[in-house]
């Protein structure tokens, strides 16, 4: 039986660190929005469908020209990223099998490569294990608490920087998020919800160019990365 893959993209955030008036996922790079670049990268996989969780006032997302438009689904997002993901998983529960795999990917990560996506999917399915893209921490880390004073240097030997997509089976991820929210645990990514219920999560090494657009400067960096990837 063919393994079925679904993508979930939480895209209901306010993007306050980028701009108070502009949403980062709707900024343009090479005549396409960041969100179109992001979703179209995901569609380099053989997806059953992609669910966008969008804001209640968002009347723009559904007008965009995504590749594989017939595989696009939309649901209402939530107040926080985790609520948007859960809403999308609840939506998926009505059209997908509980054992189907789901990849959750940030709307503002348009530079993830198809090779990284394939590596993630293959590793997760072969190991039958929840998996995320991540990269080893390269820089020296300092713990700073008060008055910008360094308290100590933190060993980076076992530290990885989490990226997305993060991949799990639909039933497992939905259950993990529901339990974490019920327990009022702060959920910063899907892996943290899975960790909370004791589910193992493995890292699959990604690439440093899989950046998340958070600040305005990141938009120009994403432009340069996408141009470089196309040239290569």
N, C-alpha and C positions, 0 to 999 in steps of 0.2 A: 504494500500500500504506500502511495506517495505521501511523504511528509508535507503537511499543509502549514504554510507560513502566513502570518498576518502581521501588519505593522500598525502601531499606534503612535500618533504624533500629537502630544499635548500642545495646543497653540492658542490657549485662552489667556495667557499671561499678559500683564500690563506692560512689561518691559521697562519698568521705572528706572533701572540703572542705565538703560540705553537713552531714553528720552521720555519726558513726561507726556509728550503729545504724539509721539510716533511709535509704532510697533516695529521692532527690529525684523520680524519675519516678513514684513511687507516692504522693506527697503529693496531697491533694485540693484542687481549685479548682472551685467551683460544682458540687459533687456528682459530679465526674469526676476521675480521676487526671490528673496532668500528661501521662502517656503517652497516655491516651485522647484528650486535647485535641490532642496533637502528631500522632498517627496520623490522627485525623479531619480535621485540616487538610490533610494530604497527600492524603486521599481526595477533596478538592475537585477534584483532577486526575483525569483518566480513566486510572487505574492498572490495569495487568494484575494486579498484586498487590503486597503489602507484606511484606517479610521482617523479622521482629524477631529479633535475635541476643541471646539472654537467658542469664543465668547458670545454672550447673548446678543450683543449689539453688533456682532461681526456680520456684515452683509457683503463682504469682499471675497472671502476665501472660496466660496462656491462659484465665483465668476472666473477664477484662475484657470489657465490651460495646462492642466497636469497631463503627463503621459499616462496612458491606461486610465483615461477618465472613467471608463466603465467599472473600474475597480475601486473608485473613491467612495467613501462613506463619511458622513458628518454627524456629530453628536454634540450636545451642549457640554461645555467644559465646566470646571468648578472654580472655587475661589483660590485654590492653590494647585500647584502642578499635580500633586498626588490625587486630588479629587478629580481632576480632568482625566488622569489615567484610569482611575477606577470607573468613572462614567463610561469611558471607551470600552473597558473590559466588560462592563454590564451590557453595553450595546452588542459587543461581540458574542456574548453568551447566547444571544438569540439567533445568531446566524452561523456560528462556528462550533466545532466539537470541543469539549473541555480539554481534550488532550492535544489540540493543535498548539503549535508554537507561536508565541507573540514576541515581536521585537518592538521595544519602546525606544523612540528616538527623539531627541530634542529638535524642535522646529528650527532652531537657530544653529544647527550644525550641518551646513550645506556641503562641506568638503570631505565627508567620509568617502573613502574609495570603495569601489566595487570589490576589490581584492580583500579589504578588511571585512566587508560584509560577508563575503563567501567564507572567509576563515572563521568568523564567529559562528555562522550557521553550521558549518561542518564540524567544528569542535563541540558545539552544544549537542548536536544530534548524535555524533559518534560516542560521546561520553555519557549521553542522556543526563545532562547536568545543566542547571542554570548557568548562564555565562554572560560576561560583559566584556566590552572592549576597554582596555586600560593600557597605560604606559608606565614604565618604572619612573619614579621620581629621579630627576637628574641633578637638580641644584641642591646646594647645602641648605638645610632648613634650620631656622632659628626660632626658638620659643620666646615670644615677647609678651609680657603681661602688663607692666605698668610703665608709664612715662617713656615709651618706646625703647626701653632698656632690655637688652638680650638677657634672658635668664639662663639659657643653655642651648647648645647645638643638639639637634635631634637626629638620630641615626636614620638614614634613608634606606638602609639595606633591605628592609622588608616593606617599603612603602610604594604603593602604586597610585597613580592618578586616574580616577574613574572617568570613563567617557560613556557615550552611548553609540549604537544601540545596546540595550540590555535585554536579555532574552530568557524567557521561561515559558513553561506550559501555561495555557490560559487559566486552568483551574488553580494551579499553584500560586500564580501571581495575584489573582483576584483574592484568594483566601488570605494570602500574606498581607496584602494591603488592608483588607477588612479587619484583620486581627490587630494590626499595628495601629490603625486609627481608633479602634475600640479601646486600646490600651494607652491612647494618647501619646504614642511614641512619635518623635519627630522623624519624618521620612524625607530624606533629601534625594534619594533615587530608589529605583526598584530593588536593587541589591540590598539596601538597608532594611527594606520590609521583609525580604526573604531571610536575611540574617536573623531578624528578630524572632522568627518562628523556627529557627534552627535548620533551615534549608541550606545545603552547601551551594556555594557560588564560586565558579572558577573564572579567572581572568584569562583573556585571550589578547595577546599583545597587538595593539593597534599602532597608529602613527601619530606623531606630534602635530601633523597638519590637520587633524580632525578637531579643529578649534570650535569653540562655542562663542558666537557673537554675543557679547555682553555689553561692551562699551562701544562708543562710536568709532574709536580707533580700530576696533576689531573688524569693522566692515571693510575698510581698505585692505587689511591683511587678508581677509577672505577673498577679496577680488584678486589679489596677487596670487594666492594659492590656486584658485580656480583657473586662472590664466595659465599658470605653470602646469597644472594637471592636464589641461587640454593640449598644451604644447608637447607634452611627453606622450 
